[in-house]
Structures are given as C-alpha cells and as structure tokens.
Amino acid sequence: MLMLPDLNRLKVFYFIFAFKSIAMAAKELHITASAVSQTLSKLEAELTVLLFTRLHRKLIPTSAGKALFHLVAPFIRDLEAGIGKIIQSKQVPSGMLRIGAPIEFGKSYFPGLFAAFRRTYPQVVFTMKLGDPSEIFSMISSGELDFGLVDMFFRGREAGELGIYSSEPLVEERVILACSKAYYDREIKGDHSFENLVSKEFISYQKTSLTLRIWFKYHFNRFSIDLNRVMTVDSHQAVINGILNHVGMGIVAAHIVGKAIDKGQIIPVATQKKDVINKISLVQLQDKVPSLTEKTFIRFLKSDINASGGPIQLLDQSGSFV
C-alpha cells in the first residue's frame, strides 16, 4: 500500500502554491520562512519529485506540483468549511440531526415539528428513521442516530442491553386488544377468557406477533402462544382497517380508535386488569454528551408536547385515523 505524504507538509505546500511565495505562506501559517522552506524540501524528498522551479525569489509550479495541488486543494477547502461548521454548531444550532421514531407517530408528528423548528433555526436539517424499536435501538448504539423516540411497550425484548441507554418518557397511550362489533358478536360473545380469545383470528403488526404476545403475557401471564395470525401488516392503520373489515382482533392504541369505539364500530376486549400503558420515550446513549443543536431541539420537542395539552392530545393530533 502506498504511504501517504505527511499531511502537515501538504498543508504547507497548499499555501505555498496558493501564494507562489514562501514568505507569504509563512505569514499565513504564522511560522518562519525557513520552516516553510524546509517543509517543502522534505515533501519533495518524500515524493521524490520537484514541485516548484526556483527562479530567483519566484516559484514556478512544475507539472507534478500542479497535479498535487489539484488533489490537495479540494481537501483543504472542504476541511476549512467543515471545521467552520463544527465551530459554528457550538454557538448556534446548525447541521444535521438524525432522529428515530415509531412509524405512525413519526410520520404524522415530526414533519410539522421540523418545519416549526427550522423557522427559528434554518441552519438545522433533519434525517428521520422510522422503524421498530429494535432498529432504533441498534442505530442509536452504533451512532447512526443522535437519539430516538421508542415504543417502550417492547422494552426488554427489542432493546437488548438497556443499561447503555438513558430513557425519558414523553408520551403515554393505552394499548388495547380490539375487534369489530360484527366480529365480537360472532366470535367473542362476551367471553374474554384466555381459552376463548387465544383460539380466535388475529391481525399482527409484526411477523413475531410480539405485541399480541406481550398483551397476553400481561393480561394472562402466558407468553409463548401459537396464535392464529391470519393477516400480518406493516402499519397501525392497516391493523385498524383489518379490524374494521372483521378480519380478527388486533392491538391498537385506544386514543386512535376512540371515535370508532364511541360509535360502536370497534369493541375493546378487556380483562380484569387495567390496560397496558405504552410509553413513547426519548432514548439516547447514556454517556453521550449532546450537542447544542440536540439540546435545543429536545427542549423544543418537550415544549411542543406540553403545549399540545398533554400526551394523549398530542397523539390524537398526530394520528387520528378514524
């Protein structure tokens, strides 16, 4: 493998070429002309080519010198611009924020929040990853995301080792098992026992049926269940549509189907236990020091949630499908 030249020598070469003068390069770099001249000589020796023809006090670039400058110049300019942005981000929120979020909540809520934030901080741009908790946790731990909002309903099975994360609940929602009125009258008939429910048809949000299995674990203390999953979908809305079309039972957030419940279109299948509470939590790496941009956006996010009148009102605004 070809050894790269000393990067400091390339930096000195860049300024010599730009000014065509050792004295001017020395002034720009705040070092002596002798140091600049020695650095140039060492670079030429390292590359075994002449980079300039010395004509009295004038420097004439050789073809090798011109070729090297065309390679070095974009790197130096990009480096200067990049360093400037890094310094700026410590003074004014700027740069890219990489955020993960649950699919339905993220796509409904975050675009409007991003637009509102950019009206005050136009130098901030966003990348948003919508996915399941396993994806979000993994990308946070690998540094691909700065932070994420995660459905903690999945906690302990999707997150792996939670000790490396810090989490702060921001939004709460009741999670229910539900079906259409027609399906309830035909199949459930008021019998909410484990034996009756587990024998029916289900709409699953995941191939693993994890949400369904967690619901049964919470309400009946039974986890490993071979459920009759008749439809597997990739969104909360699709689960709701399946329920409304009498396909079977599915797990949904109560507030999202509140209107359909009030109209008698959807029937919650309750037990003696209280409903499961899903907490959408802000998750970051525990030892990560957030940037000014991250801290400013997180404050903005929390303020918006509080101004929306509480977590359920916020979720109603971001995802009223029915």
C-alpha positions in Angstrom: 0.0 0.0 0.0 1.3 3.4 -1.0 2.2 5.6 2.0 0.5 9.0 2.1 2.7 12.1 2.5 2.8 13.9 5.8 -0.4 15.8 6.0 1.2 18.9 7.6 3.6 19.1 4.7 0.7 19.0 2.3 -1.0 21.9 4.1 2.2 24.0 3.9 2.5 23.1 0.2 -1.1 24.2 -0.4 -0.3 27.7 0.9 3.0 27.9 -0.9 1.2 27.1 -4.2 -1.7 29.5 -3.5 0.7 32.4 -2.8 3.5 31.3 -5.1 5.7 32.6 -2.3 7.4 31.0 0.7 7.4 34.3 2.6 3.6 34.8 2.1 2.9 31.2 3.1 4.9 31.6 6.2 3.0 34.8 7.2 -0.4 33.0 6.6 0.8 30.0 8.7 2.4 32.0 11.4 5.7 30.2 11.1 9.1 31.3 9.8 10.0 31.3 6.1 12.9 28.9 7.0 10.4 26.4 8.4 8.3 26.6 5.3 11.2 26.1 3.0 12.4 23.1 5.0 9.0 21.6 4.9 8.8 22.0 1.2 12.2 20.3 0.7 11.1 17.4 2.9 7.9 16.9 0.9 9.8 16.9 -2.4 12.2 14.4 -0.9 9.3 12.3 0.4 7.6 12.3 -3.1 11.0 12.2 -5.0 9.7 14.9 -7.4 10.3 18.6 -7.7 7.1 20.6 -7.1 8.5 24.1 -8.0 11.2 25.5 -10.1 13.1 28.1 -8.1 13.6 31.2 -10.3 15.4 33.8 -8.1 12.7 34.6 -5.5 9.9 33.3 -7.7 8.4 29.8 -7.5 7.1 28.3 -10.8 4.9 25.1 -10.2 6.1 22.0 -12.1 3.6 19.7 -13.7 3.9 17.5 -10.6 3.2 20.5 -8.4 0.1 21.4 -10.4 -1.2 17.8 -10.2 -0.6 17.6 -6.4 -2.3 21.0 -5.9 -5.4 19.8 -7.7 -5.5 16.8 -5.4 -4.9 18.7 -2.2 -6.9 21.9 -2.8 -10.5 20.4 -2.5 -9.5 18.5 0.7 -8.1 21.7 2.3 -11.2 23.8 1.3 -13.6 21.1 2.4 -11.7 20.8 5.7 -11.8 24.5 6.3 -15.6 24.6 5.6 -16.2 21.6 7.8 -14.2 22.9 10.7 -16.1 26.2 10.4 -19.4 24.3 10.6 -18.2 22.4 13.7 -17.2 25.6 15.4 -20.5 27.3 14.4 -22.6 24.4 15.8 -21.2 25.1 19.2 -22.5 28.6 19.1 -25.7 28.4 17.0 -27.9 25.3 16.4 -26.9 24.1 13.0 -26.0 21.0 11.0 -27.9 17.7 10.7 -30.0 15.9 13.4 -30.5 12.2 12.9 -33.7 11.1 14.7 -35.5 7.8 15.0 -39.2 7.4 15.7 -42.1 4.9 15.7 -43.6 4.7 12.2 -47.1 6.1 12.7 -46.1 8.6 15.3 -43.0 9.8 13.4 -44.6 10.3 10.0 -47.6 12.1 11.4 -45.9 14.3 14.1 -42.3 15.1 13.2 -42.5 16.8 9.8 -44.6 19.6 11.2 -42.3 19.9 14.2 -39.2 20.0 12.0 -40.8 22.8 9.9 -41.6 24.8 13.1 -38.1 24.4 14.5 -36.4 25.4 11.2 -38.3 28.7 11.2 -36.2 29.7 14.2 -33.1 27.7 13.3 -32.9 27.5 9.5 -29.4 26.0 9.5 -30.6 22.8 11.0 -31.5 19.9 8.7 -33.1 16.5 9.6 -32.8 12.9 8.8 -35.6 10.7 10.2 -35.6 6.9 10.5 -39.0 5.4 11.0 -38.8 1.9 12.4 -39.4 -0.7 15.1 -37.7 -0.4 18.5 -35.1 -3.0 17.5 -34.0 -0.8 14.6 -34.0 2.4 16.5 -32.0 1.0 19.5 -29.5 -0.6 17.2 -28.9 2.6 15.2 -28.6 4.7 18.4 -26.0 2.3 19.8 -24.0 2.3 16.6 -24.0 6.1 16.4 -26.2 6.2 13.2 -28.8 8.2 15.1 -28.3 11.0 17.6 -31.4 9.9 19.6 -34.8 8.4 19.1 -38.3 8.1 20.3 -39.1 4.5 21.1 -42.2 2.5 21.9 -41.2 1.1 25.4 -44.1 -1.4 25.1 -41.4 -3.5 23.6 -38.9 -2.8 26.4 -36.5 -5.6 27.4 -37.1 -7.7 24.2 -36.2 -5.3 21.5 -33.6 -3.1 23.2 -31.1 -5.8 24.2 -28.9 -4.4 26.9 -30.8 -1.3 28.2 -28.0 -0.3 30.5 -26.2 1.6 27.8 -29.2 3.9 27.2 -31.0 6.6 29.1 -34.7 7.0 28.5 -37.2 9.6 29.4 -41.0 9.0 28.9 -42.6 11.8 26.9 -45.9 10.4 25.7 -48.3 7.7 27.1 -51.0 5.7 25.3 -53.4 2.9 26.4 -52.8 -0.2 24.3 -55.9 -2.5 23.8 -56.9 -5.7 22.1 -59.9 -4.9 19.9 -62.1 -6.2 17.1 -65.1 -5.0 15.1 -68.6 -5.2 16.5 -69.6 -7.8 14.0 -66.6 -10.0 14.9 -67.2 -9.6 18.6 -70.9 -10.6 18.3 -70.0 -13.6 16.1 -66.8 -14.9 17.8 -66.2 -13.4 21.3 -69.8 -13.2 22.6 -68.8 -11.7 25.9 -66.3 -14.5 26.8 -63.0 -12.8 27.5 -61.3 -15.9 28.9 -57.8 -16.9 27.8 -59.1 -20.1 26.3 -61.7 -18.4 24.1 -59.6 -15.5 23.0 -56.5 -17.4 22.1 -58.5 -19.7 19.7 -59.6 -16.8 17.5 -58.1 -15.0 14.5 -55.5 -12.2 14.9 -54.1 -9.3 12.9 -50.4 -8.9 13.6 -48.2 -5.8 13.3 -45.1 -7.9 13.3 -44.1 -11.3 12.0 -43.2 -12.3 15.5 -46.6 -11.3 16.9 -44.7 -9.6 19.7 -47.4 -7.0 20.5 -50.0 -9.7 20.7 -47.9 -12.0 22.8 -46.9 -9.2 25.2 -50.6 -8.4 25.6 -51.4 -12.0 26.5 -48.4 -12.1 28.8 -49.6 -9.0 30.7 -53.3 -10.0 31.0 -53.0 -13.8 31.4 -49.3 -14.4 32.3 -48.8 -16.6 29.3 -46.3 -15.6 26.7 -45.4 -18.4 24.3 -48.7 -18.8 22.4 -49.2 -20.2 18.9 -51.7 -17.6 17.7 -53.8 -18.0 14.6 -52.4 -15.0 12.7 -54.5 -14.5 9.6 -53.0 -11.2 8.5 -49.6 -9.6 9.1 -49.3 -5.9 8.2 -46.7 -3.1 8.4 -48.6 -0.2 9.9 -51.0 0.7 12.7 -53.5 2.0 10.1 -53.5 -1.4 8.4 -54.3 -3.2 11.7 -57.3 -0.8 12.2 -58.5 -1.4 8.7 -58.3 -5.1 9.2 -60.3 -4.8 12.4 -63.0 -2.7 10.7 -63.2 -5.3 8.0 -63.9 -8.1 10.5 -60.7 -10.0 9.8 -60.0 -10.6 13.5 -58.5 -9.0 16.7 -55.5 -6.7 16.8 -53.5 -4.5 19.1 -54.2 -0.7 18.7 -53.7 2.5 20.7 -57.0 3.3 22.3 -56.9 7.0 21.6 -56.5 6.5 17.8 -59.7 4.4 17.6 -61.6 6.4 20.2 -64.2 7.7 17.7 -64.8 4.2 16.3 -65.2 2.9 19.9 -67.7 5.7 20.7 -69.7 4.8 17.5 -69.7 1.1 18.4 -67.7 0.1 15.3 -64.8 -1.2 17.4 -65.1 -3.2 20.7 -62.2 -3.3 23.2 -61.6 -6.8 24.6 -60.8 -6.0 28.2 -59.9 -8.2 31.2 -59.9 -7.6 34.9 -56.5 -6.0 34.6 -56.0 -2.4 33.7 -55.0 -1.7 30.1 -51.3 -1.8 29.1 -49.7 1.6 29.0 -47.2 2.2 26.2 -44.7 4.9 26.9 -43.1 6.6 23.9 -39.7 7.6 25.4 -36.8 9.7 24.4 -33.8 7.4 24.2 -30.1 8.3 24.0 -26.8 6.7 24.7 -26.3 7.0 28.5 -22.8 8.6 28.3 -23.3 10.7 25.2 -22.8 14.4 25.5 -25.5 16.1 23.4 -24.6 18.9 21.1 -26.1 22.4 21.3 -28.3 21.5 18.4 -29.6 18.3 20.0 -30.2 20.0 23.4 -32.1 22.9 21.7 -34.3 20.6 19.6 -35.1 18.3 22.6 -36.2 21.3 24.6 -38.3 22.4 21.6 -39.8 18.9 21.4 -40.7 18.8 25.1 -42.2 22.3 25.0 -44.4 21.3 22.0 -45.7 18.2 23.8 -46.6 20.3 26.8 -48.2 23.0 24.8 -50.3 20.4 23.0 -52.2 19.8 26.2 -50.7 16.6 27.2 -49.6 13.3 25.7 -52.9 11.9 24.6 -54.0 15.2 22.9 -50.6 15.2 21.1 -51.2 11.7 19.8 -54.7 12.5 18.8 -53.4 15.4 16.7 -50.7 13.3 15.1 -52.6 10.1 14.3 -56.5 10.3 14.2 -57.2 7.7 11.6 -60.8 7.0 12.4 
